Amino acid sequence: MKRFETITRIAASPATVFDLSLDVDLHTASMADSGERIVGGVRAGRMALGDTVTWEARHFGVRWKMTSRISAYDRPGMFVDEQVAGPFKRWHHTHYFAPDGRGGTVMRDVIEFAAPFGLVGVGVETVALGRYMHKLIDMRNVHVREWAEAASA
């Protein structure tokens, strides 16, 4: 299993960043390069505790579907999305939002994931998937920052 963290500083309140991070429209826009689209569950707006969404996207030249659920929710401090069906053996993403002391937010993402297929999956995690997932989260966070800062301007 792989684990990584990212830190993103955003010039907007934790509540604004929290709400935008749960917005499926923002997520879809941030993943445009992979053609990600919603095929089930919440189809527009902000998700809440217990909500699910099914995404379909193309990664590594293969079309994938993943259903995730918001399994923990403490606005505006944190929420968790985790896979309930899809390509990973495990996907658990905790989003943290803390005030930065200057009116902005320190957003911290903690991602734990495991590929299927035993030792082959571990090899894929090590060689390519870890870097790829980190890049996707970074791209998403750029969108969150841009939308949050525009909303706060």
FILUM-501250 format. One record per atom (N, C-alpha, C, CB): residue in three letters; x, y, z. Coordinates in steps of 0.001 Angstrom, whole numbers, plus 500000, padded with zeros to 6 digits. Glycine has a CB too. Layout:
AlaXYZ
...
% end
This chain:
Met500852498820500000
Met500000500000500000
Met500892501234500000
Met499034500003501226
Lys500486502223499212
Lys501194503500499123
Lys500456504535499957
Lys501321503971497648
Arg501218505480500470
Arg500658506601501216
Arg501456507841500837
Arg500695506345502772
Phe500748508937500566
Phe501437510203500352
Phe500571511343500849
Phe501787510397498864
Glu501203512474501085
Glu500527513674501546
Glu500893514835500644
Glu500887513986503009
Thr499968515767500508
Thr500251517019499820
Thr499746518163500693
Thr499589517053498400
Ile500415519285500585
Ile500016520507501284
Ile499798521580500228
Ile501096520957502347
Thr498648522250500297
Thr498331523341499381
Thr497871524527500216
Thr497235522921498334
Arg498502525666499999
Arg498112526901500698
Arg497183527694499787
Arg499372527760501099
Ile496060528123500372
Ile495018528774499588
Ile494561530047500302
Ile493822527814499356
Ala494482531145499562
Ala494050532430500111
Ala492526532519500105
Ala494661533600499305
Ala491905531658500893
Ala490456531629501064
Ala490177530905502379
Ala489734530922499842
Ser489003531116502928
Ser488672530529504232
Ser488571529001504163
Ser487353531112504749
Pro488815528317505298
Pro488636526864505311
Pro487237526427504868
Pro488912526331506697
Ala486196527173505244
Ala484835526794504844
Ala484676526834503325
Ala483803527725505504
Thr485229527874502693
Thr485145527992501230
Thr485891526846500561
Thr485717529347500756
Val487098526565501026
Val487919525509500429
Val487278524142500663
Val489352525538501011
Phe486763523919501862
Phe486072522666502189
Phe484911522436501216
Phe485554522692503656
Asp484045523454501097
Asp482866523305500233
Asp483251523047498778
Asp481993524552500318
Leu484223523783498276
Leu484642523578496885
Leu485281522209496680
Leu485619524670496462
Ser485956521703497690
Ser486598520384497568
Ser485581519263497450
Ser487501520124498764
Leu484352519513497886
Leu483278518527497777
Leu482407518730496544
Leu482416518572499009
Asp482753519700495710
Asp481946520032494543
Asp482318519133493362
Asp482127521514494170
Val481371518325492899
Val481665517388491812
Val481899518100490481
Val480528516392491665
Asp481316519288490315
Asp481552520051489085
Asp483011520516489019
Asp480594521270489007
Leu483544520993490138
Leu484953521385490196
Leu485849520177489933
Leu485288522016491567
His485519519056490545
His486331517842490354
His486353517439488879
His485783516676491218
Thr485196517443488250
Thr485125517079486834
Thr485984518015485990
Thr483669517108486343
Ala485910519319486256
Ala486728520295485520
Ala488216520051485742
Ala486365521725485945
Ser488589519683486963
Ser490011519479487269
Ser490569518224486611
Ser490214519398488772
Met489719517301486233
Met490155516040485632
Met489810515967484147
Met489521514864486366
Ala489661517111483510
Ala489275517157482091
Ala490264516409481199
Ala489164518606481626
Asp491539516418481553
Asp492547515751480718
Asp492317514246480601
Asp493931516005481279
Ser491686513655481616
Ser491432512215481563
Ser490004511913481121
Ser491698511583482926
Gly489256512951480742
Gly487883512747480288
Gly486967512261481386
Gly487857511773479157
Glu487304512583482622
Glu486502512097483749
Glu485098512674483685
Glu487166512462485090
Arg484128511791483954
Arg482739512209483960
Arg481983511394484993
Arg482104512054482561
Ile480847511929485400
Ile480008511272486401
Ile479038510340485680
Ile479236512322487274
Val478958509099486155
Val478030508140485564
Val477036507590486587
Val478801506997484933
Gly477134508056487840
Gly476188507607488860
Gly476332508408490135
Gly476381506131489154
Gly475304508373490964
Gly475340509071492246
Gly475126510563492087
Gly476655508817492943
Val475765511341492959
Val475634512800492922
Val476176513296491587
Val476391513474494122
Arg475372514037490857
Arg475756514465489506
Arg476087515940489396
Arg474660514146488551
Ala475774516727490414
Ala476063518169490366
Ala476130518695491792
Ala474978518945489535
Gly476914519751491959
Gly476976520427493248
Gly477851519728494267
Gly475611520567493800
Arg477555520008495523
Arg478394519576496639
Arg477902518271497252
Arg478443520655497702
Met478847517392497531
Met478534516136498203
Met478451516364499713
Met479596515055497869
Ala477786515437500406
Ala477644515482501857
Ala477904514081502418
Ala476225515998502269
Leu477912513979503725
Leu478170512704504386
Leu477240511618503853
Leu478005512845505903
Gly477831510495503479
Gly477072509353502978
Gly476827509358501483
Gly475777509292503668
Asp477042510477500823
Asp476829510552499376
Asp477860509711498629
Asp476892512010498899
Thr477433509197497480
Thr478347508477496597
Thr478319509120495216
Thr477971506971496511
Val479399508904494501
Val479496509323493108
Val480286508251492371
Val480173510738492968
Thr479890507963491149
Thr480639507031490313
Thr481251507826489171
Thr479726505873489776
Trp482571507735489090
Trp483349508424488062
Trp483767507425486996
Trp484593509124488675
Glu483824507900485764
Glu484412507120484684
Glu485483508002484053
Glu483325506658483623
Ala486656507414483809
Ala487762508193483242
Ala488724507252482529
Ala488505509002484347
Arg489596507862481736
Arg490623507102481031
Arg491976507436481668
Arg490620507428479486
His492630506395482185
His493966506511482760
His494807505355482228
His493918506505484331
Phe496023505664481841
Phe496929504656481270
Phe496306503984480047
Phe497286503594482329
Gly495480504741479300
Gly494871504219478088
Gly493702503275478312
Gly495891503528477299
Val493269503128479558
Val492188502200479898
Val491056502997480546
Val492694501059480856
Arg489810502654480204
Arg488651503305480812
Arg488352502608482139
Arg487403503262479856
Trp488233503410483219
Trp487997502902484564
Trp486725503505485136
Trp489193503206485479
Lys486099502786486048
Lys484992503317486839
Lys485351503152488305
Lys483639502596486500
Met485015504181489080
Met485247504113490523
Met484086504801491234
Met486613504774490912
Thr483535504119492212
Thr482504504703493064
Thr483134505026494408
Thr481279503740493231
Ser482979506280494821
Ser483496506674496128
Ser482363507221496981
Ser484625507723495984
Arg482565507139498285
Arg481574507589499261
Arg482233508565500228
Arg480955506384500028
Ile481489509568500640
Ile481955510460501700
Ile481640509740503005
Ile481268511905501627
Ser482687509230503662
Ser482496508369504836
Ser482740509081506160
Ser483408507182504743
Ala483330510260506129
Ala483506511079507334
Ala483395512527506896
Ala484892510794508054
Tyr482864513377507807
Tyr482543514745507404
Tyr482465515590508668
Tyr481197514810506588
Asp483363516568508785
Asp483363517479509923
Asp483672518879509401
Asp484402517036511015
Arg482651519554508865
Arg482823520853508230
Arg483222521896509261
Arg481538521279507510
Pro484193522741508987
Pro485026522846507787
Pro486407522217507943
Pro485184524288507411
Gly486563521287508890
Gly487895520776509199
Gly488400519604508395
Gly487927520405510570
Met487503518669508034
Met487977517489507299
Met486817516699506728
Met488820516592508205
Phe487135515904505712
Phe486228514878505232
Phe487059513768504607
Phe485200515460504213
Val486429512612504449
Val487086511441503862
Val486251510950502694
Val487282510310504917
Asp486935510666501565
Asp486277509923500496
Asp487035508612500337
Asp486241510744499143
Glu486267507550500154
Glu486902506247499973
Glu486158505427498937
Glu486964505487501298
Gln486919504609498246
Gln486348503765497198
Gln485446502713497821
Gln487461503096496360
Val484254502540497229
Val483378501433497597
Val483308500410496468
Val481970501947497939
Ala483678500817495248
Ala483776499897494110
Ala484721500535493106
Ala482359499598493464
Gly485563499725492497
Gly486456500279491490
Gly487769499545491371
Gly486723501700491788
Pro488729500208490744
Pro489955499538490348
Pro490966499284491464
Pro490599500325489307
Phe490861499997492570
Phe491856499852493627
Phe491472498756494606
Phe492036501166494367
Lys492470498142495199
Lys492230497241496318
Lys491792498088497511
Lys493510496391496657
Arg492383499306497605
Arg492015500263498647
Arg492264501670498129
Arg492814500006499961
Trp491330502580498406
Trp491494504013498153
Trp490850504739499319
Trp490854504450496771
His491662505505500046
His491192506260501209
His491870507619501161
His491500505508502566
His491066508685501038
His491594510042500870
His490994510925501955
His491274510611499442
Thr491850511364502881
Thr491423512282503940
Thr491843513687503555
Thr492025511880505324
His490893514609503597
His491108516017503261
His491041516806504566
His490041516540502210
Tyr492088517575504866
Tyr492124518415506068
Tyr492201519884505654
Tyr493335518034506981
Phe491513520740506418
Phe491476522171506137
Phe491709522915507443
Phe490118522592505480
Ala492813523663507521
Ala493141524388508742
Ala493383525858508424
Ala494376523772509428
Pro492967526755509328
Pro493269528170509120
Pro494782528385509110
Pro492605529040510218
Asp495243529291508249
Asp496681529566508178
Asp497104530749509050
Asp497079529830506743
Gly496151531350509782
Gly496459532479510644
Gly496426533827509936
Gly497796532281511253
Arg496197533807508630
Arg496150535056507841
Arg494861535146507023
Arg497374535146506899
Gly493860534386507388
Gly492600534403506661
Gly492513533362505562
Gly492384535746506076
Gly493558532599505373
Gly493578531564504344
Gly493516530171504944
Gly494819531700503489
Thr493840529197504111
Thr493721527789504484
Thr494970527018504117
Thr492510527160503817
Val495340526098504994
Val496316525072504660
Val495504523803504424
Val497415524881505806
Met495496523366503161
Met494773522151502794
Met495785521012502729
Met494014522321501424
Arg495498519949503479
Arg496389518792503494
Arg495592517570503056
Arg497020518574504911
Asp496115516889502054
Asp495514515655501557
Asp496390514487501987
Asp495346515690500004
Val495764513474502561
Val496461512243502922
Val495788511116502137
Val496420511977504493
Ile496551510510501252
Ile496013509486500368
Ile496700508161500666
Ile496195509880498879
Glu495889507140500863
Glu496376505768500998
Glu495682504946499925
Glu496106505184502442
Phe496470504205499164
Phe495860503379498133
Phe496684502118497924
Phe495725504161496817
Ala496013501121497393
Ala496676499865497051
Ala496099499379495734
Ala496497498791498180
Ala496977498973494854
Ala496556498398493580
Ala496164496938493797
Ala497684498516492513
Pro495294496416492953
Pro494960494987493036
Pro496099494141492452
Pro493629494691492286
Phe495923492881492393
Phe496801491925491714
Phe498086491613492476
Phe497153492448490359
Gly498026491605493792
Gly499135491118494604
Gly500468491777494316
Gly499274489668494417
Leu501500490958494096
Leu502849491485493882
Leu502957492297492594
Leu503850490347493851
Val502203491929491575
Val502192492716490339
Val501672494118490642
Val501319492028489244
Gly500593494211491439
Gly500040495498491833
Gly501031496326492631
Gly498782495298492635
Val501771495691493528
Val502792496397494306
Val503857496957493371
Val503435495457495358
Gly504233496202492370
Gly505208496687491386
Gly504686497888490620
Gly505573495579490410
Val503421497834490210
Val502805498949489480
Val502740500185490384
Val501376498562488977
Glu502380499995491652
Glu502355501116492604
Glu503717501791492664
Glu501940500631494012
Thr504751500988492755
Thr506112501495492932
Thr506635502174491676
Thr507044500366493328
Val506411501571490525
Val506990502063489280
Val506243503278488725
Val507000500957488250
Ala504908503261488762
Ala504187504320488054
Ala503018504927488818
Ala503687503789486774
Leu502250504126489488
Leu500981504600490023
Leu501148505663491111
Leu500200503437490571
Gly502142505522491960
Gly502362506510493022
Gly502587507901492468
Gly503544506110493875
Arg503496508030491520
Arg503769509345490900
Arg502543509866490155
Arg504970509248489927
Tyr501872508977489454
Tyr500703509375488674
Tyr499598509913489588
Tyr500181508187487847
Met499312509215490686
Met498253509653491593
Met498628510983492256
Met497982508576492667
His499891511139492610
His500352512394493209
His500130513548492226
His501857512297493609
Lys500442513327490964
Lys500251514354489927
Lys498769514714489774
Lys500817513864488574
Leu497880513707489791
Leu496445513979489675
Leu495937514812490852
Leu495661512663489590
Ile496366514480492050
Ile495938515240493230
Ile496468516668493145
Ile496428514557494536
Asp497708516835492726
Asp498264518184492565
Asp497468518996491542
Asp499738518106492139
Met497094518381490413
Met496287519082489399
Met494936519491489975
Met496082518191488151
Arg494311518597490708
Arg493032518898491328
Arg493177520061492303
Arg492476517661492044
Asn494241520057493078
Asn494429521104494077
Asn494675522472493454
Asn495578520748494981
Val495299522517492293
Val495455523785491572
Val494074524341491250
Val496295523595490265
His493171523492490780
His491809523938490473
His491088524410491730
His491013522810489806
Val491214523667492815
Val490572524080494061
Val491075525451494480
Val490829523051495176
Arg492400525634494430
Arg492974526935494818
Arg492460528052493910
Arg494519526883494765
Glu492476527833492597
Glu492022528870491661
Glu490558529234491892
Glu492219528403490216
Trp489691528234492054
Trp488266528495492251
Trp488035529184493597
Trp487457527180492172
Ala488721528709494658
Ala488521529281495992
Ala488998530731496050
Ala489257528445497047
Glu490159530990495463
Glu490687532357495491
Glu489844533299494638
Glu492137532375495006
Ala489301532805493535
Ala488402533623492705
Ala487108533919493465
Ala488086532904491363
Ala486599532936494184
Ala485365533127494946
Ala485560534092496110
Ala484856531790495464
Ser486788534173496608
Ser487087535030497754
Ser487561536425497348
Ser488136534374498618
Ala487766536647496057
Ala488293537941495598
Ala487268539056495687
Ala488781537826494174
% end
